[in-house]
Amino acid sequence: MQQVRVRFAPSPTGYLHVGGARTALFNWLWARHTNGKFLLRIEDTDQLRSTPEAVEAILVGMKWLQMEPDEPVLFQMTRHQEHIDLCYELLERGAAYADFSDPEIENQKREAMTKAKLQYKFDGSMYRSIPISEQKKRMENEPGNFAIRLKIPEGKTQWNDIVHGSIEINHAELDDFVILRRDGTPVYNLAVVSDDHFQQINLVLRGDDHISNTPKQILIYQAMNWEVPKFGHLPMILGTDKVKLSKRHGATAVGDYQKLGILPEAMINFLALLGWAPGDDTEVMSIDELINRFSLERINAKAAVFDLQKLYWLNGQHISRTPTKQLIDKCGGIDQIKETTGTSELTVEQITKSLELWKTRVKTLDELISYAQIIWKDPLTYDQEGLKKQFQDPKAINRCLALANAFEKLETFTHESTEAVLRKLAEEESQASGETIPAGRYIHPCRLMLTGLTVGPGLFDLVVAIGKEAVVRRLRKAQQLT
């Protein structure tokens, strides 16, 4: 069986956006699933709009998503001469011809037909039949005064699209399209075919905005008697309002999500579900699971919806499943965490335990570090609704102070010893008052004084992580609430 060879071919005129990343991912997953090859080609022929910064953004984004190519990156401009040579070879074969028409006259025709609400088509009949020898002679005599156009034969072009099924285009709908401009530069469709053939690409999986390009590219393949690859066109991505995804729906650059604290594994998981489904209710999948389960048959032809809340949910799921040591690395390492949070005195063990406590309750890496600091630093603010609810009972302050005193006397400060102290205090108060005092009357105000929050990890895990001295200090601040 022929080895699968796929590619991702972005234009470096901007950042690596979500749609491009999804296209790259589907190609990459299929290459990995089939033990094929995934290639990256930078289509930089638009020299006016292509920038080194955009190239760098694409390469960095691909590396962050762990989708590095199996062969060296190909920059399209390095094959510029080969693209030109292909145009002239098509001319020699009689599959193309030189167009010596006056551009201004053709523009006037186009404008007139547009006003009449008619479709403009270039009439190349007067140039098609000129013998190749005469075309060459005139081309030599009139440099810069001609373009080269592909001859569109009669009939139709049909292909079995992997996503959309059979697609058929009648050639009567197509112009004899330009393959080499008057300034000597090849057009996109010509360069793409040249490069895909050179790189032995046998499956072209790309966005469905390219469907209109496909019959033109197939015609070039056929004119050269080259093997035509399979084609598949992915549906567009919409916002939750069912409008094409744009910046108003949130960040559209992959790099922005990295800065927002999204894990690459979560982003890959999320992108994979934009137009593809595993066939069951599974949503949270590792990269290996995605590779094993990915199939072209399950790509949906309908537009996918980008739901930012689902991305955050998936990210939270991946954070909770990631070993804490790996999370530390993804946050830049211990030294970076210390520098960011201004906690140079912390030990590796303290940081690790803190992240471990919070990682099942956050949605981003930024949140993880933010909440972990609650353990390292005394709260500056307290949940106002929580204060009203927990401290409307005047005894709540005394309970916090009683806990502070009891905790301070403990020789061993563990989950078990601190829980035993709290429950003993609740029991003693129950006996003294003659009513049942649940442990929650101590737990909830205690949590609020320790963290400033009304929810979080188990209280006794928090108490141990914060440490006896800080716990006692924070609990005694309850006196200031009077």
Sine and cosine of phi, psi and omega as CSV:
sin_phi,cos_phi,sin_psi,cos_psi,sin_omega,cos_omega
0.00,0.00,0.64,-0.76,-0.01,-1.00
-0.91,0.40,0.72,-0.69,0.01,-1.00
-0.92,0.39,0.71,-0.71,0.04,-1.00
-0.92,0.38,0.76,-0.65,0.08,-1.00
-0.76,-0.65,0.91,-0.41,-0.03,-1.00
-0.83,-0.56,0.23,-0.97,-0.03,-1.00
-0.54,-0.84,0.36,-0.93,0.20,-0.98
-0.87,-0.49,0.80,-0.60,-0.14,-0.99
-0.77,-0.64,0.97,0.26,-0.01,-1.00
-0.98,0.21,0.42,-0.91,0.12,-0.99
-1.00,-0.09,0.80,-0.60,-0.08,-1.00
-0.99,0.14,0.85,0.53,0.01,-1.00
-0.95,-0.32,0.11,0.99,0.00,-1.00
-0.09,-1.00,-0.21,-0.98,-0.03,-1.00
-0.95,0.31,0.17,-0.98,0.14,-0.99
-0.99,0.16,0.96,-0.28,-0.08,-1.00
-1.00,-0.01,0.14,-0.99,-0.10,-1.00
-0.86,0.51,-0.70,0.72,0.00,-1.00
-0.88,0.48,-0.69,0.73,0.04,-1.00
-0.90,0.44,-0.66,0.75,0.01,-1.00
-0.90,0.45,-0.62,0.78,0.03,-1.00
-0.91,0.42,-0.67,0.74,0.05,-1.00
-0.88,0.48,-0.73,0.69,0.03,-1.00
-0.86,0.52,-0.69,0.72,-0.05,-1.00
-0.88,0.47,-0.72,0.69,-0.02,-1.00
-0.87,0.49,-0.65,0.76,0.07,-1.00
-0.90,0.44,-0.71,0.71,-0.03,-1.00
-0.90,0.44,-0.70,0.71,0.01,-1.00
-0.88,0.48,-0.66,0.75,-0.01,-1.00
-0.93,0.37,-0.63,0.78,0.05,-1.00
-0.89,0.46,-0.68,0.73,0.00,-1.00
-0.94,0.35,-0.62,0.78,-0.01,-1.00
-0.90,0.44,-0.57,0.82,-0.09,-1.00
-0.98,-0.22,0.09,1.00,-0.11,-0.99
0.86,0.51,0.60,0.80,0.02,-1.00
-1.00,-0.08,-0.35,-0.94,-0.03,-1.00
-0.86,-0.51,0.71,-0.70,0.06,-1.00
-0.93,-0.36,0.82,-0.57,-0.05,-1.00
-0.89,-0.46,0.47,-0.88,0.06,-1.00
-0.87,-0.49,0.81,-0.59,0.03,-1.00
-0.82,-0.58,0.81,-0.59,0.03,-1.00
-1.00,-0.05,0.92,-0.38,-0.07,-1.00
-1.00,0.01,0.99,0.10,-0.15,-0.99
-0.98,-0.21,0.47,0.88,-0.04,-1.00
-0.95,0.31,-0.35,0.94,0.08,-1.00
-0.99,0.12,0.99,0.10,-0.12,-0.99
-0.92,0.38,-0.40,0.92,0.00,-1.00
-0.96,0.29,-0.56,0.83,-0.08,-1.00
-0.97,-0.23,-0.34,0.94,0.00,-1.00
-0.96,0.27,0.69,-0.73,-0.02,-1.00
-0.74,-0.67,0.50,-0.87,0.07,-1.00
-0.86,0.50,-0.56,0.83,0.00,-1.00
-0.90,0.43,-0.64,0.77,0.01,-1.00
-0.93,0.37,-0.64,0.77,0.06,-1.00
-0.86,0.51,-0.72,0.69,0.00,-1.00
-0.88,0.47,-0.67,0.75,0.01,-1.00
-0.88,0.47,-0.64,0.77,0.03,-1.00
-0.91,0.42,-0.74,0.67,-0.03,-1.00
-0.90,0.43,-0.67,0.75,0.01,-1.00
-0.92,0.40,-0.68,0.74,0.01,-1.00
-0.89,0.47,-0.67,0.74,0.02,-1.00
-0.91,0.42,-0.62,0.79,0.02,-1.00
-0.93,0.37,-0.66,0.75,0.02,-1.00
-0.88,0.47,-0.61,0.79,0.01,-1.00
-0.99,0.16,0.04,1.00,0.08,-1.00
0.90,0.45,0.55,0.84,-0.01,-1.00
-0.90,-0.44,0.82,0.57,0.00,-1.00
-0.97,0.23,0.58,-0.81,-0.10,-1.00
-0.96,0.30,0.31,-0.95,-0.02,-1.00
-1.00,0.05,-0.21,0.98,0.04,-1.00
-0.72,-0.70,0.28,-0.96,-0.01,-1.00
-0.83,0.56,0.57,-0.82,0.02,-1.00
-0.88,0.47,0.73,-0.69,0.04,-1.00
-0.98,-0.20,0.83,-0.56,0.11,-0.99
-1.00,-0.08,0.84,-0.54,-0.15,-0.99
-0.84,0.54,-0.59,0.81,-0.04,-1.00
-0.89,0.46,-0.38,0.93,0.01,-1.00
-0.93,0.37,-0.25,0.97,0.01,-1.00
-0.93,-0.37,0.37,0.93,-0.06,-1.00
-0.83,0.56,-0.70,0.71,-0.03,-1.00
-0.92,0.40,-0.60,0.80,0.03,-1.00
-0.90,0.44,-0.56,0.83,0.04,-1.00
-0.91,0.42,-0.69,0.72,0.02,-1.00
-0.90,0.45,-0.69,0.72,-0.01,-1.00
-0.86,0.50,-0.60,0.80,0.00,-1.00
-0.90,0.43,-0.62,0.78,0.04,-1.00
-0.86,0.52,-0.70,0.71,-0.03,-1.00
-0.96,0.30,-0.49,0.87,0.06,-1.00
-0.93,0.37,-0.63,0.77,0.07,-1.00
-0.89,0.45,-0.60,0.80,0.06,-1.00
-0.89,0.45,-0.72,0.69,0.00,-1.00
-0.88,0.48,-0.59,0.81,-0.03,-1.00
-0.97,0.24,-0.15,0.99,-0.04,-1.00
0.99,0.15,0.17,0.98,0.01,-1.00
-1.00,0.02,-0.13,0.99,0.00,-1.00
-0.62,-0.78,0.20,-0.98,0.00,-1.00
-0.51,-0.86,0.34,-0.94,0.03,-1.00
-1.00,0.09,0.74,-0.67,0.00,-1.00
-0.96,-0.28,0.91,-0.41,-0.03,-1.00
-0.97,-0.25,0.33,0.94,-0.06,-1.00
-0.92,0.39,0.33,-0.94,0.03,-1.00
-1.00,0.09,0.89,-0.45,-0.04,-1.00
-0.85,0.53,-0.59,0.80,-0.02,-1.00
-0.91,0.41,-0.67,0.74,0.02,-1.00
-0.90,0.44,-0.66,0.75,0.00,-1.00
-0.91,0.42,-0.60,0.80,0.05,-1.00
-0.91,0.42,-0.63,0.77,0.04,-1.00
-0.89,0.45,-0.67,0.74,0.05,-1.00
-0.88,0.48,-0.69,0.72,-0.03,-1.00
-0.89,0.46,-0.71,0.71,-0.01,-1.00
-0.90,0.43,-0.65,0.76,0.00,-1.00
-0.90,0.43,-0.68,0.74,-0.02,-1.00
-0.94,0.33,-0.55,0.83,0.05,-1.00
-0.91,0.42,-0.67,0.74,0.04,-1.00
-0.88,0.47,-0.60,0.80,0.00,-1.00
-0.99,0.14,0.08,1.00,-0.02,-1.00
0.85,0.53,0.64,0.77,0.06,-1.00
-0.90,-0.43,0.43,-0.90,0.00,-1.00
-0.99,0.11,0.80,-0.60,0.04,-1.00
-0.98,0.21,0.69,-0.72,0.13,-0.99
-0.70,-0.71,0.70,-0.72,0.02,-1.00
-0.95,0.32,0.75,-0.67,0.04,-1.00
-0.99,-0.14,0.98,-0.20,-0.04,-1.00
-0.99,-0.17,0.24,0.97,-0.10,-0.99
-0.85,0.53,-0.58,0.81,-0.06,-1.00
-0.97,0.26,-0.27,0.96,-0.01,-1.00
-0.96,-0.26,-0.43,0.90,-0.08,-1.00
-0.85,0.52,-0.63,0.78,-0.13,-0.99
-1.00,-0.03,-0.01,1.00,0.01,-1.00
-0.93,0.37,0.78,-0.62,0.01,-1.00
-0.83,0.56,0.54,-0.84,-0.06,-1.00
-0.86,0.51,-0.59,0.81,-0.01,-1.00
-0.90,0.44,-0.63,0.78,0.01,-1.00
-0.95,0.32,-0.60,0.80,0.04,-1.00
-0.87,0.50,-0.71,0.70,-0.03,-1.00
-0.88,0.47,-0.69,0.72,-0.03,-1.00
-0.88,0.47,-0.71,0.71,-0.02,-1.00
-0.93,0.38,-0.59,0.80,0.02,-1.00
-0.89,0.46,-0.61,0.79,0.02,-1.00
-0.93,0.38,-0.60,0.80,-0.05,-1.00
-0.99,0.16,-0.39,0.92,-0.06,-1.00
-0.82,-0.58,0.84,0.54,-0.01,-1.00
-0.88,0.48,0.68,-0.73,0.00,-1.00
0.99,0.13,0.02,1.00,-0.03,-1.00
-0.93,-0.37,0.35,0.94,-0.01,-1.00
-0.54,-0.84,0.44,-0.90,0.20,-0.98
-0.89,-0.46,0.23,-0.97,0.10,-1.00
-0.91,-0.41,0.77,-0.63,-0.01,-1.00
-0.89,-0.45,0.55,-0.84,0.10,-1.00
-0.99,0.16,0.68,-0.73,0.07,-1.00
-0.98,0.20,0.87,-0.50,0.05,-1.00
-1.00,0.05,0.88,-0.47,0.00,-1.00
-0.96,0.27,0.24,-0.97,0.10,-0.99
-0.94,0.34,0.39,-0.92,0.04,-1.00
0.90,-0.43,-0.59,-0.81,-0.06,-1.00
-0.48,-0.88,0.35,-0.94,0.09,-1.00
-0.91,-0.42,0.76,-0.65,-0.01,-1.00
-0.75,-0.66,0.64,-0.77,0.14,-0.99
-0.58,-0.82,0.43,-0.90,0.03,-1.00
-1.00,-0.07,0.99,-0.11,-0.05,-1.00
-0.95,0.32,0.74,-0.67,-0.06,-1.00
-0.87,0.49,-0.50,0.87,-0.04,-1.00
-0.99,-0.13,-0.71,0.70,-0.17,-0.99
-0.99,-0.17,-0.09,1.00,-0.05,-1.00
0.99,0.14,-0.42,-0.91,-0.07,-1.00
-0.93,0.36,0.78,-0.63,0.08,-1.00
-0.81,-0.58,0.72,-0.70,-0.06,-1.00
-0.75,-0.66,0.74,-0.67,0.01,-1.00
-0.85,-0.53,0.82,-0.57,0.06,-1.00
-0.98,0.21,0.74,-0.67,-0.05,-1.00
-0.91,0.42,-0.31,0.95,0.04,-1.00
-0.91,0.42,-0.31,0.95,0.01,-1.00
-1.00,0.08,-0.15,0.99,-0.11,-0.99
-0.96,-0.29,0.56,-0.83,0.17,-0.98
-0.99,0.13,0.33,-0.94,0.33,-0.94
-0.94,0.34,0.99,-0.10,-0.19,-0.98
-0.99,0.13,0.48,-0.88,-0.01,-1.00
-0.93,0.37,0.72,-0.69,0.13,-0.99
-0.92,-0.38,-0.39,0.92,0.08,-1.00
-0.72,-0.69,0.85,-0.52,-0.04,-1.00
-0.96,0.28,0.19,-0.98,0.01,-1.00
-0.89,0.45,-0.43,0.90,0.01,-1.00
-1.00,0.09,0.08,1.00,0.07,-1.00
1.00,0.03,0.15,0.99,0.01,-1.00
-0.99,-0.17,0.70,-0.72,0.02,-1.00
-0.96,0.29,0.44,-0.90,0.02,-1.00
-1.00,0.06,0.21,-0.98,-0.04,-1.00
-0.81,0.59,-0.78,0.62,-0.10,-0.99
-0.87,0.49,-0.58,0.82,0.03,-1.00
-0.94,0.35,-0.73,0.68,-0.04,-1.00
-0.90,0.45,-0.64,0.76,-0.01,-1.00
-0.88,0.47,-0.72,0.69,0.00,-1.00
-0.89,0.46,-0.69,0.72,0.01,-1.00
-0.85,0.53,-0.73,0.69,-0.05,-1.00
-0.95,0.31,-0.66,0.75,0.02,-1.00
-0.89,0.46,-0.63,0.78,0.05,-1.00
-0.91,0.40,-0.70,0.71,0.00,-1.00
-0.86,0.50,-0.64,0.77,-0.03,-1.00
-1.00,0.04,0.07,1.00,0.05,-1.00
0.85,0.53,0.64,0.77,0.04,-1.00
-0.96,0.28,0.81,-0.59,0.00,-1.00
-0.91,-0.41,0.00,1.00,0.15,-0.99
-0.62,-0.78,0.85,-0.53,0.05,-1.00
-0.96,-0.29,0.96,-0.30,-0.02,-1.00
-0.92,-0.39,0.91,-0.41,-0.13,-0.99
-0.47,-0.88,0.00,-1.00,-0.03,-1.00
-0.93,0.38,0.47,-0.88,-0.06,-1.00
-0.96,0.26,-0.02,1.00,0.16,-0.99
-0.94,0.33,-0.15,0.99,0.02,-1.00
-0.99,-0.11,0.01,1.00,-0.04,-1.00
-0.83,0.56,-0.64,0.77,-0.03,-1.00
-0.92,0.39,-0.38,0.93,0.02,-1.00
-0.99,0.16,-0.42,0.91,-0.17,-0.99
-0.88,0.48,-0.74,0.68,0.01,-1.00
-0.87,0.48,-0.59,0.81,0.03,-1.00
-0.90,0.44,-0.66,0.75,-0.02,-1.00
-0.94,0.34,-0.62,0.78,0.04,-1.00
-0.88,0.48,-0.64,0.77,0.01,-1.00
-0.89,0.46,-0.58,0.81,0.05,-1.00
-0.93,0.37,-0.70,0.71,0.07,-1.00
-0.82,0.57,-0.74,0.67,-0.06,-1.00
-0.91,0.40,-0.60,0.80,0.01,-1.00
-0.90,0.44,-0.48,0.88,0.01,-1.00
-1.00,-0.08,0.01,1.00,-0.07,-1.00
0.84,0.54,0.57,0.82,0.06,-1.00
-1.00,-0.07,0.43,-0.90,0.05,-1.00
-0.93,0.37,0.76,-0.65,-0.03,-1.00
-1.00,0.07,0.79,-0.61,0.03,-1.00
-0.94,0.33,0.21,-0.98,0.15,-0.99
-0.98,0.21,0.45,-0.89,0.00,-1.00
-0.80,-0.59,0.59,-0.81,0.12,-0.99
-0.59,-0.81,0.70,-0.71,-0.07,-1.00
-0.86,-0.51,0.87,-0.49,-0.09,-1.00
-0.99,0.16,0.59,-0.80,0.00,-1.00
-0.92,0.38,0.40,-0.92,0.01,-1.00
-0.95,0.32,0.22,-0.97,0.03,-1.00
-0.95,-0.30,0.78,-0.63,-0.01,-1.00
-0.94,-0.34,0.37,-0.93,0.17,-0.99
-0.98,0.22,0.08,-1.00,0.00,-1.00
-0.90,0.43,-0.29,0.96,0.06,-1.00
-1.00,0.02,0.17,0.99,0.04,-1.00
0.91,0.41,0.39,0.92,0.10,-1.00
-0.96,-0.29,0.53,-0.85,-0.04,-1.00
-0.76,0.65,0.72,-0.70,-0.08,-1.00
-0.85,0.53,0.74,-0.68,0.02,-1.00
-0.53,-0.85,0.00,-1.00,-0.06,-1.00
-0.88,0.47,-0.41,0.91,-0.02,-1.00
-0.95,0.32,-0.23,0.97,0.08,-1.00
-1.00,0.04,-0.02,1.00,-0.06,-1.00
0.83,-0.56,-0.22,-0.97,-0.01,-1.00
-0.89,0.45,0.67,-0.75,0.07,-1.00
-0.89,-0.46,-0.15,0.99,0.06,-1.00
-1.00,0.01,0.73,-0.68,-0.01,-1.00
-0.85,0.53,-0.63,0.77,-0.01,-1.00
-0.87,0.50,-0.49,0.87,0.02,-1.00
-0.91,0.42,-0.58,0.81,-0.02,-1.00
-0.95,0.32,-0.53,0.85,0.10,-0.99
-0.88,0.48,-0.68,0.73,0.01,-1.00
-0.93,0.37,-0.42,0.91,0.00,-1.00
-0.99,0.13,0.02,1.00,0.05,-1.00
1.00,0.03,0.42,0.91,0.05,-1.00
-1.00,0.03,0.70,-0.72,0.06,-1.00
-0.97,0.23,0.59,-0.81,0.04,-1.00
-0.86,0.50,-0.58,0.81,0.01,-1.00
-0.89,0.45,-0.60,0.80,0.02,-1.00
-0.95,0.32,-0.64,0.77,0.01,-1.00
-0.90,0.44,-0.66,0.75,0.03,-1.00
-0.90,0.44,-0.71,0.70,0.04,-1.00
-0.84,0.55,-0.72,0.69,-0.03,-1.00
-0.91,0.42,-0.74,0.68,-0.01,-1.00
-0.89,0.46,-0.60,0.80,-0.01,-1.00
-0.88,0.47,-0.54,0.84,-0.03,-1.00
-1.00,0.09,-0.01,1.00,0.07,-1.00
-1.00,0.05,0.98,0.18,0.02,-1.00
0.96,-0.30,0.03,1.00,0.05,-1.00
-0.66,-0.75,0.52,-0.86,0.03,-1.00
-0.65,-0.76,0.57,-0.82,-0.06,-1.00
-0.97,0.24,-0.20,0.98,0.01,-1.00
0.97,-0.24,-0.05,1.00,0.09,-1.00
-0.62,-0.79,-0.28,-0.96,-0.07,-1.00
-1.00,0.05,0.06,1.00,-0.02,-1.00
-0.90,0.45,0.75,-0.67,0.04,-1.00
-0.85,-0.53,-0.66,0.75,-0.02,-1.00
-1.00,0.05,0.91,-0.41,-0.05,-1.00
-0.68,-0.73,0.63,-0.78,0.10,-1.00
-0.97,0.24,0.18,-0.98,0.02,-1.00
-0.88,0.47,-0.67,0.75,0.01,-1.00
-0.89,0.46,-0.64,0.76,0.03,-1.00
-0.90,0.43,-0.66,0.75,0.02,-1.00
-0.88,0.47,-0.69,0.73,0.02,-1.00
-0.87,0.49,-0.71,0.70,-0.04,-1.00
-0.91,0.41,-0.57,0.82,-0.13,-0.99
-0.99,-0.12,-0.22,0.98,-0.10,-0.99
-0.91,0.41,0.67,-0.74,0.06,-1.00
-0.54,-0.84,0.52,-0.85,0.02,-1.00
-0.95,0.33,-0.50,0.87,-0.06,-1.00
-0.90,0.45,-0.42,0.91,-0.08,-1.00
-0.99,-0.14,0.22,0.98,0.13,-0.99
-0.97,0.23,0.77,-0.64,-0.05,-1.00
-1.00,0.07,0.66,-0.75,0.02,-1.00
-0.99,0.17,-0.21,0.98,-0.01,-1.00
-1.00,0.08,0.43,-0.90,0.01,-1.00
-0.87,0.49,0.60,-0.80,0.02,-1.00
-1.00,-0.07,0.46,-0.89,-0.02,-1.00
-0.94,-0.33,0.81,-0.59,0.01,-1.00
-1.00,0.06,0.96,-0.29,-0.02,-1.00
-0.95,-0.31,0.97,-0.24,-0.07,-1.00
-0.87,0.50,-0.60,0.80,0.00,-1.00
-0.90,0.44,-0.58,0.82,0.04,-1.00
-0.93,0.38,-0.60,0.80,0.06,-1.00
-0.87,0.49,-0.71,0.70,0.01,-1.00
-0.90,0.43,-0.63,0.78,0.04,-1.00
-0.89,0.45,-0.73,0.68,0.03,-1.00
-0.87,0.49,-0.63,0.78,0.00,-1.00
-0.89,0.45,-0.66,0.75,0.06,-1.00
-0.88,0.48,-0.64,0.77,0.03,-1.00
-0.89,0.45,-0.67,0.74,-0.01,-1.00
-0.94,0.33,-0.61,0.79,0.05,-1.00
-0.87,0.49,-0.71,0.71,-0.04,-1.00
-0.90,0.43,-0.47,0.88,-0.04,-1.00
-1.00,-0.04,-0.15,0.99,-0.05,-1.00
-1.00,0.06,0.75,-0.66,0.08,-1.00
-0.80,0.60,0.65,-0.76,-0.11,-0.99
-0.86,0.51,-0.59,0.80,0.01,-1.00
-0.87,0.50,-0.64,0.77,0.03,-1.00
-0.92,0.39,-0.59,0.81,0.04,-1.00
-0.89,0.45,-0.62,0.78,0.04,-1.00
-0.87,0.49,-0.69,0.72,0.02,-1.00
-0.89,0.46,-0.66,0.75,-0.02,-1.00
-0.94,0.35,-0.36,0.93,0.07,-1.00
-1.00,0.02,0.09,1.00,0.05,-1.00
0.97,-0.23,0.00,1.00,0.00,-1.00
1.00,-0.10,0.22,-0.98,-0.05,-1.00
-0.84,0.54,-0.73,0.68,-0.05,-1.00
-0.89,0.45,-0.64,0.77,0.01,-1.00
-0.91,0.42,-0.67,0.74,0.02,-1.00
-0.89,0.46,-0.69,0.73,0.02,-1.00
-0.88,0.47,-0.69,0.72,-0.02,-1.00
-0.91,0.41,-0.69,0.72,-0.03,-1.00
-0.89,0.45,-0.64,0.77,-0.10,-0.99
-0.99,-0.15,-0.08,1.00,-0.01,-1.00
0.91,0.43,0.67,0.74,-0.05,-1.00
-0.79,-0.62,0.86,0.51,-0.08,-1.00
-0.91,0.41,-0.33,0.95,-0.06,-1.00
-0.99,0.15,-0.17,0.98,-0.06,-1.00
-0.95,0.32,0.51,-0.86,0.08,-1.00
-1.00,-0.04,0.27,-0.96,0.05,-1.00
-0.86,0.51,-0.63,0.77,-0.03,-1.00
-0.90,0.43,-0.67,0.74,0.00,-1.00
-0.89,0.45,-0.70,0.72,0.01,-1.00
-0.91,0.42,-0.69,0.72,-0.02,-1.00
-0.88,0.48,-0.72,0.69,-0.01,-1.00
-0.90,0.44,-0.62,0.79,-0.01,-1.00
-0.91,0.42,-0.72,0.70,0.02,-1.00
-0.91,0.42,-0.61,0.79,0.02,-1.00
-0.87,0.50,-0.64,0.77,-0.02,-1.00
-0.91,0.41,-0.61,0.79,-0.15,-0.99
-0.99,-0.13,-0.24,0.97,-0.20,-0.98
-0.91,0.41,-0.34,0.94,0.04,-1.00
-1.00,0.05,0.01,1.00,-0.11,-0.99
-0.84,-0.54,0.14,0.99,-0.06,-1.00
-0.86,-0.51,0.25,-0.97,-0.02,-1.00
-0.92,-0.39,-0.29,0.96,0.01,-1.00
-0.65,-0.76,0.27,-0.96,0.06,-1.00
-0.92,0.40,-0.56,0.83,0.04,-1.00
-0.88,0.47,-0.69,0.72,0.05,-1.00
-0.88,0.47,-0.63,0.77,-0.01,-1.00
-0.85,0.52,-0.74,0.67,0.01,-1.00
-0.93,0.37,-0.63,0.77,0.00,-1.00
-0.88,0.47,-0.73,0.68,-0.01,-1.00
-0.95,0.32,-0.56,0.83,0.02,-1.00
-0.88,0.48,-0.53,0.85,0.00,-1.00
-0.91,0.42,-0.35,0.94,0.06,-1.00
-0.87,0.49,-0.53,0.85,0.02,-1.00
-0.97,0.25,-0.56,0.83,-0.09,-1.00
-1.00,0.05,-0.42,0.91,-0.11,-0.99
-0.76,-0.65,0.61,-0.79,0.06,-1.00
-0.88,0.47,0.63,-0.78,0.01,-1.00
-0.91,0.42,0.63,-0.78,0.05,-1.00
-1.00,-0.08,-0.40,0.92,0.02,-1.00
-0.72,-0.69,0.33,-0.94,0.00,-1.00
-0.77,-0.63,0.59,-0.81,0.05,-1.00
-0.82,0.57,0.89,-0.45,-0.12,-0.99
-0.92,0.39,-0.65,0.76,0.04,-1.00
-0.91,0.42,-0.60,0.80,0.03,-1.00
-0.90,0.43,-0.65,0.76,0.03,-1.00
-0.88,0.48,-0.72,0.70,-0.01,-1.00
-0.87,0.49,-0.67,0.74,-0.08,-1.00
-0.96,0.28,-0.72,0.70,-0.12,-0.99
-0.99,0.14,-0.51,0.86,-0.10,-1.00
-0.96,-0.29,0.24,0.97,0.16,-0.99
-0.94,0.34,-0.38,0.93,0.14,-0.99
-0.99,0.12,0.91,-0.40,-0.05,-1.00
-0.87,0.49,-0.34,0.94,0.00,-1.00
-0.97,0.23,-0.24,0.97,-0.06,-1.00
-0.88,0.48,-0.62,0.78,0.01,-1.00
-0.90,0.43,-0.70,0.71,0.01,-1.00
-0.89,0.45,-0.56,0.83,0.03,-1.00
-0.91,0.41,-0.64,0.77,0.05,-1.00
-0.90,0.44,-0.66,0.75,0.00,-1.00
-0.92,0.38,-0.62,0.79,0.03,-1.00
-0.90,0.43,-0.64,0.77,0.04,-1.00
-0.90,0.44,-0.66,0.75,0.00,-1.00
-0.86,0.51,-0.71,0.71,-0.02,-1.00
-0.91,0.41,-0.68,0.74,-0.03,-1.00
-0.93,0.37,-0.66,0.75,0.02,-1.00
-0.90,0.44,-0.62,0.79,-0.05,-1.00
-0.88,0.47,-0.49,0.87,-0.05,-1.00
-0.99,0.11,-0.19,0.98,-0.04,-1.00
-0.94,0.35,0.72,-0.69,0.06,-1.00
-0.99,0.10,-0.60,0.80,0.08,-1.00
-0.92,-0.39,0.82,-0.58,-0.10,-0.99
-0.95,-0.32,1.00,0.06,-0.07,-1.00
-0.81,-0.58,0.11,-0.99,0.07,-1.00
-0.83,0.56,-0.73,0.68,-0.07,-1.00
-0.92,0.38,-0.71,0.70,-0.07,-1.00
-0.93,0.36,-0.63,0.78,-0.01,-1.00
-0.95,0.32,-0.60,0.80,0.04,-1.00
-0.92,0.40,-0.65,0.76,0.00,-1.00
-0.89,0.46,-0.66,0.76,0.01,-1.00
-0.89,0.46,-0.73,0.68,-0.04,-1.00
-0.89,0.46,-0.71,0.70,-0.06,-1.00
-0.94,0.35,-0.52,0.85,0.05,-1.00
-0.92,0.40,-0.65,0.76,0.02,-1.00
-0.89,0.45,-0.67,0.74,0.01,-1.00
-0.90,0.44,-0.62,0.78,0.00,-1.00
-0.93,0.36,-0.68,0.74,-0.01,-1.00
-0.91,0.42,-0.63,0.78,0.04,-1.00
-0.92,0.40,-0.59,0.81,0.02,-1.00
-0.89,0.46,-0.70,0.71,-0.01,-1.00
-0.91,0.42,-0.64,0.77,-0.05,-1.00
-0.95,0.30,-0.55,0.84,-0.07,-1.00
-1.00,-0.05,-0.32,0.95,-0.03,-1.00
0.99,0.16,0.11,0.99,0.08,-1.00
-0.80,-0.60,0.39,-0.92,-0.03,-1.00
-0.97,0.23,0.87,-0.50,0.05,-1.00
-0.97,-0.26,0.97,-0.26,-0.01,-1.00
-0.92,0.38,0.43,-0.90,-0.02,-1.00
-0.86,0.51,-0.44,0.90,-0.01,-1.00
-0.87,0.49,-0.44,0.90,0.02,-1.00
-0.91,0.42,-0.39,0.92,0.07,-1.00
-0.99,-0.11,-0.65,0.76,-0.10,-0.99
-0.88,0.47,-0.75,0.66,-0.14,-0.99
-0.93,0.37,-0.74,0.67,0.06,-1.00
-0.92,0.40,-0.52,0.86,0.04,-1.00
-0.89,0.45,-0.73,0.68,0.01,-1.00
-0.85,0.52,-0.68,0.74,-0.04,-1.00
-0.89,0.45,-0.68,0.74,0.01,-1.00
-0.94,0.35,-0.52,0.85,-0.04,-1.00
-0.98,0.19,-0.59,0.81,-0.15,-0.99
-0.86,-0.51,-0.31,0.95,-0.11,-0.99
0.99,0.14,-0.01,1.00,-0.06,-1.00
-0.89,-0.45,0.28,-0.96,0.04,-1.00
-0.98,-0.18,-0.18,0.98,0.01,-1.00
-0.72,-0.70,0.30,-0.96,0.01,-1.00
0.36,-0.93,-0.24,-0.97,0.03,-1.00
-0.89,0.46,0.15,-0.99,0.04,-1.00
-0.80,0.60,0.69,-0.72,-0.11,-0.99
-0.83,0.55,-0.70,0.71,-0.12,-0.99
-0.96,0.28,-0.45,0.90,0.16,-0.99
-0.92,0.38,-0.65,0.76,0.05,-1.00
-0.89,0.46,-0.72,0.70,-0.04,-1.00
-0.84,0.55,-0.72,0.69,-0.02,-1.00
-0.92,0.40,-0.66,0.75,-0.02,-1.00
-0.91,0.41,-0.62,0.79,0.00,-1.00
-0.94,0.34,-0.60,0.80,0.01,-1.00
0.99,-0.13,0.51,-0.86,-0.13,-0.99
-0.85,0.53,-0.75,0.66,-0.09,-1.00
-0.87,0.49,-0.73,0.68,-0.02,-1.00
-0.93,0.36,-0.60,0.80,0.01,-1.00
-0.89,0.46,-0.73,0.68,0.00,-1.00
-0.89,0.46,-0.70,0.72,0.00,-1.00
-0.88,0.47,-0.71,0.71,-0.04,-1.00
-0.93,0.38,-0.64,0.77,0.01,-1.00
-0.91,0.42,-0.60,0.80,-0.03,-1.00
-0.95,0.31,-0.25,0.97,0.09,-1.00
-0.93,0.37,-0.18,0.98,0.05,-1.00
-0.86,0.50,-0.44,0.90,0.01,-1.00
-0.87,0.50,-0.50,0.86,-0.05,-1.00
-0.96,0.27,-0.16,0.99,0.01,-1.00
-0.98,0.19,-0.20,0.98,-0.04,-1.00
-0.98,0.20,0.00,0.00,0.00,0.00
